[in-house]
Amino acid sequence: MATTVNLDGNIIDSETLFHTAFRDASGVEWYGGNLDALFDLMVGVVSGPINIVWTNAARSRSTIGERFDRLLTVIFDAIAYRGDGSINLRLES
């Protein structure tokens, strides 16, 4: 079963809200809400496919700051680690 994570930059204005949205979408209540837990969730807990759609991403980037780039780095690392196309990321400004 596919997991879809819809993130709206008009709402997601902190790393905490990002992790809350990810936990809610995944259904994994014990998700730790940090970068290591995000990677583990995407590569070892949720079987996939995982579809991440981040609308108004530029707004999140401006409000979250450099942590936004760290979140994306972890997502890209998970995509590369799985290497099977089961994680999809779409950023929309």
Residue frames as a rotation matrix with the C-alpha (Angstrom) as fourth column:
MET 1
0.579 0.816 0.000 0.00
0.816 -0.579 0.000 0.00
0.000 0.000 -1.000 0.00
ALA 2
-0.168 -0.644 0.746 1.37
0.611 -0.662 -0.434 3.41
0.774 0.383 0.505 -0.96
THR 3
0.126 0.108 -0.986 2.08
0.876 -0.478 0.060 6.05
-0.465 -0.871 -0.155 1.64
THR 4
0.088 -0.050 0.995 1.44
0.674 -0.732 -0.097 9.61
0.733 0.679 -0.031 0.51
VAL 5
-0.143 -0.222 -0.965 2.85
0.869 -0.495 -0.015 12.50
-0.474 -0.840 0.263 2.48
ASN 6
0.295 0.315 0.902 1.26
0.711 -0.703 0.013 15.83
0.639 0.637 -0.431 1.51
LEU 7
-0.227 -0.462 -0.858 3.16
0.866 -0.499 0.039 18.81
-0.445 -0.734 0.513 2.84
ASP 8
0.564 0.437 0.701 1.94
0.687 -0.719 -0.105 22.37
0.458 0.540 -0.706 2.37
GLY 9
-0.468 -0.883 0.032 4.51
0.757 -0.419 -0.501 25.11
0.456 -0.210 0.865 2.84
ASN 10
-0.201 0.481 0.853 1.76
-0.293 -0.860 0.416 27.46
0.935 -0.167 0.314 3.98
ILE 11
0.853 0.506 0.129 1.35
-0.311 0.293 0.904 25.15
0.420 -0.811 0.407 6.99
ILE 12
0.686 -0.670 -0.284 4.72
0.727 0.648 0.226 23.42
0.033 -0.362 0.932 7.37
ASP 13
0.691 -0.414 0.593 6.81
-0.174 -0.891 -0.419 26.27
0.702 0.186 -0.688 8.73
SER 14
0.217 -0.677 0.703 9.02
-0.965 -0.042 0.258 24.34
-0.145 -0.735 -0.663 11.14
GLU 15
-0.613 -0.509 -0.604 10.91
-0.575 0.812 -0.100 21.07
0.541 0.286 -0.791 11.25
THR 16
-0.850 0.345 0.399 8.61
-0.209 0.474 -0.856 19.93
-0.484 -0.810 -0.330 14.06
LEU 17
0.157 0.964 -0.216 5.53
-0.634 -0.069 -0.770 20.36
-0.757 0.257 0.601 11.87
PHE 18
-0.041 -0.271 -0.962 7.30
-0.930 0.363 -0.062 18.49
0.366 0.891 -0.267 9.05
HIS 19
-0.908 -0.386 -0.164 7.94
-0.297 0.868 -0.398 15.51
0.296 -0.312 -0.903 11.33
THR 20
-0.525 0.801 0.287 4.38
-0.302 0.140 -0.943 15.62
-0.796 -0.581 0.169 12.69
ALA 21
0.318 0.638 -0.701 2.98
-0.889 -0.057 -0.455 15.50
-0.330 0.768 0.549 9.14
PHE 22
-0.321 -0.523 -0.790 5.32
-0.750 0.649 -0.125 12.63
0.578 0.552 -0.601 8.25
ARG 23
-0.962 0.004 0.273 4.33
-0.200 0.671 -0.714 10.67
-0.186 -0.741 -0.645 11.38
ASP 24
-0.155 0.987 0.031 0.62
-0.504 -0.052 -0.862 11.20
-0.850 -0.149 0.506 10.68
ALA 25
0.307 0.262 -0.915 0.93
-0.952 0.099 -0.291 10.12
0.015 0.960 0.280 7.03
SER 26
-0.529 -0.623 -0.576 3.02
-0.615 0.749 -0.246 7.04
0.585 0.223 -0.780 7.81
GLY 27
0.588 0.800 -0.120 0.80
-0.431 0.436 0.790 5.84
0.684 -0.413 0.601 10.63
VAL 28
0.041 -0.670 -0.741 3.91
0.615 0.601 -0.510 5.02
0.787 -0.435 0.438 12.66
GLU 29
0.863 0.463 0.204 3.11
0.132 -0.596 0.792 6.49
0.488 -0.656 -0.575 16.07
TRP 30
0.730 -0.617 -0.294 6.54
0.459 0.123 0.880 5.80
-0.506 -0.777 0.373 17.54
TYR 31
0.425 -0.566 0.707 8.34
0.713 -0.271 -0.646 7.74
0.557 0.779 0.289 14.77
GLY 32
0.027 -0.566 -0.824 11.07
0.980 -0.149 0.134 9.71
-0.199 -0.811 0.551 16.55
GLY 33
0.890 0.454 0.048 10.67
0.454 -0.867 -0.206 13.02
-0.052 0.205 -0.977 14.74
ASN 34
0.366 -0.818 -0.444 14.32
-0.354 -0.563 0.747 13.65
-0.861 -0.116 -0.496 13.87
LEU 35
0.245 -0.290 -0.925 16.54
-0.968 -0.131 -0.215 13.25
-0.059 0.948 -0.313 10.82
ASP 36
-0.824 -0.564 0.054 17.85
-0.564 0.825 0.024 9.80
-0.058 -0.010 -0.998 11.76
ALA 37
-0.445 0.749 0.491 14.32
0.073 0.577 -0.814 8.56
-0.893 -0.326 -0.311 12.41
LEU 38
0.418 0.575 -0.703 13.17
-0.635 -0.369 -0.679 10.01
-0.650 0.730 0.211 9.08
PHE 39
-0.279 -0.613 -0.739 15.82
-0.942 0.323 0.088 8.04
0.185 0.721 -0.668 7.20
ASP 40
-0.936 -0.093 0.339 15.05
-0.212 0.919 -0.333 4.85
-0.280 -0.384 -0.880 9.13
LEU 41
-0.080 0.992 0.098 11.33
-0.177 0.083 -0.981 5.27
-0.981 -0.096 0.169 8.50
MET 42
0.462 0.300 -0.834 11.79
-0.803 -0.257 -0.538 5.67
-0.376 0.918 0.122 4.76
VAL 43
-0.200 -0.629 -0.751 14.29
-0.876 0.458 -0.150 2.85
0.438 0.628 -0.643 4.23
GLY 44
-0.894 -0.334 -0.297 13.32
-0.190 0.886 -0.423 0.26
0.405 -0.322 -0.856 6.81
VAL 45
-0.767 0.634 0.102 9.87
-0.005 0.153 -0.988 0.78
-0.642 -0.758 -0.114 8.26
VAL 46
0.320 0.867 -0.381 7.53
-0.468 -0.205 -0.860 1.88
-0.824 0.454 0.340 5.47
SER 47
-0.036 -0.365 0.930 7.73
0.455 0.823 0.341 -0.66
-0.890 0.436 0.137 2.67
GLY 48
-0.765 -0.251 -0.594 6.80
-0.314 -0.659 0.683 1.75
-0.563 0.709 0.425 -0.08
PRO 49
-0.243 -0.585 0.773 6.01
0.750 -0.619 -0.233 3.22
0.615 0.523 0.590 -2.34
ILE 50
-0.009 0.151 -0.989 6.32
0.769 -0.631 -0.104 6.55
-0.640 -0.761 -0.110 -0.56
ASN 51
-0.037 0.091 0.995 5.07
0.818 -0.570 0.082 9.60
0.575 0.817 -0.054 -2.43
ILE 52
-0.187 -0.109 -0.976 6.06
0.757 -0.650 -0.072 12.95
-0.626 -0.752 0.204 -0.95
VAL 53
0.037 0.281 0.959 4.35
0.803 -0.579 0.138 16.01
0.594 0.765 -0.247 -2.43
TRP 54
-0.256 -0.223 -0.940 5.52
0.803 -0.591 -0.078 19.34
-0.539 -0.775 0.331 -1.01
THR 55
0.312 0.442 0.841 3.44
0.802 -0.597 0.016 22.24
0.509 0.670 -0.541 -2.29
ASN 56
0.868 -0.024 0.496 4.53
-0.155 -0.962 0.223 25.81
0.472 -0.271 -0.839 -1.59
ALA 57
0.591 -0.702 -0.397 7.98
0.793 0.597 0.125 24.37
0.149 -0.389 0.909 -0.89
ALA 58
-0.219 -0.697 0.683 9.65
0.476 -0.687 -0.548 27.76
0.851 0.205 0.483 -1.37
ARG 59
0.381 0.426 0.821 7.66
-0.505 -0.647 0.571 29.10
0.774 -0.632 -0.032 1.57
SER 60
0.982 -0.087 -0.170 8.79
0.185 0.648 0.739 26.21
0.046 -0.757 0.652 3.76
ARG 61
0.213 -0.971 0.112 12.36
0.863 0.133 -0.488 26.85
0.459 0.200 0.866 2.64
SER 62
-0.189 -0.291 0.938 12.15
0.011 -0.956 -0.294 30.48
0.982 -0.045 0.184 3.71
THR 63
0.542 0.469 0.697 10.57
-0.655 -0.284 0.700 29.73
0.526 -0.836 0.153 7.10
ILE 64
0.978 -0.198 -0.062 12.50
0.200 0.815 0.544 26.57
-0.057 -0.544 0.837 8.02
GLY 65
0.566 -0.810 -0.152 15.82
-0.785 -0.586 0.201 27.84
-0.252 0.005 -0.968 6.70
GLU 66
-0.297 -0.829 -0.474 18.86
-0.921 0.380 -0.088 25.59
0.252 0.410 -0.876 6.42
ARG 67
-0.555 0.161 0.816 17.05
-0.389 0.817 -0.425 22.73
-0.735 -0.554 -0.391 8.16
PHE 68
0.618 0.748 -0.242 14.86
-0.520 0.158 -0.839 22.52
-0.590 0.645 0.486 5.03
ASP 69
0.278 -0.614 -0.739 17.98
-0.867 0.170 -0.468 21.58
0.413 0.771 -0.485 3.08
ARG 70
-0.721 -0.530 0.446 18.88
-0.684 0.649 -0.333 18.97
-0.113 -0.545 -0.831 5.71
LEU 71
0.038 0.827 0.561 15.40
-0.384 0.530 -0.756 17.44
-0.922 -0.186 0.338 5.41
LEU 72
0.776 0.240 -0.583 15.77
-0.619 0.112 -0.777 17.23
-0.121 0.964 0.235 1.64
THR 73
-0.211 -0.934 -0.287 19.24
-0.917 0.291 -0.272 15.72
0.338 0.206 -0.918 1.99
VAL 74
-0.620 0.041 0.783 17.85
-0.475 0.776 -0.416 12.93
-0.625 -0.630 -0.462 4.17
ILE 75
0.504 0.855 0.125 15.03
-0.335 0.326 -0.884 12.31
-0.796 0.403 0.451 1.69
PHE 76
0.587 -0.353 -0.728 17.51
-0.776 0.013 -0.631 12.19
0.232 0.936 -0.266 -1.23
ASP 77
-0.548 -0.802 0.239 19.78
-0.836 0.513 -0.197 9.85
0.036 -0.308 -0.951 0.77
ALA 78
-0.238 0.554 0.797 16.82
-0.317 0.732 -0.603 7.51
-0.918 -0.397 0.002 1.38
ILE 79
0.769 0.490 -0.411 15.93
-0.511 0.083 -0.856 7.60
-0.385 0.868 0.314 -2.32
ALA 80
0.150 -0.818 -0.556 19.50
-0.886 0.139 -0.443 6.66
0.440 0.559 -0.703 -3.23
TYR 81
-0.608 -0.395 0.688 19.74
-0.724 0.632 -0.276 4.00
-0.326 -0.666 -0.671 -0.51
ARG 82
0.169 0.752 0.637 16.59
-0.219 0.659 -0.720 2.21
-0.961 -0.018 0.276 -1.66
GLY 83
-0.648 -0.641 -0.412 17.53
-0.477 -0.080 0.875 2.68
-0.593 0.764 -0.254 -5.29
ASP 84
-0.766 0.389 0.512 14.35
0.554 0.803 0.219 1.05
-0.326 0.452 -0.831 -6.54
GLY 85
-0.820 0.427 0.381 12.22
0.001 -0.666 0.746 4.09
0.572 0.612 0.545 -7.34
SER 86
-0.161 0.818 -0.553 9.88
0.813 0.428 0.395 3.41
0.560 -0.386 -0.734 -4.44
ILE 87
-0.009 0.148 -0.989 10.36
0.711 -0.695 -0.111 6.87
-0.704 -0.704 -0.099 -2.92
ASN 88
-0.131 0.067 0.989 9.12
0.871 -0.470 0.147 9.77
0.474 0.880 0.003 -5.01
LEU 89
-0.249 -0.009 -0.968 9.53
0.647 -0.745 -0.159 13.44
-0.720 -0.667 0.191 -4.17
ARG 90
-0.042 0.266 0.963 7.72
0.855 -0.489 0.173 16.28
0.517 0.831 -0.207 -5.92
LEU 91
-0.468 -0.156 -0.870 8.50
0.633 -0.746 -0.207 19.85
-0.616 -0.648 0.448 -4.90
GLU 92
0.091 0.552 0.829 6.16
0.884 -0.428 0.188 22.57
0.458 0.716 -0.526 -6.07
SER 93
-0.912 -0.394 -0.116 6.75
0.407 -0.826 -0.390 26.26
0.058 -0.403 0.914 -5.56
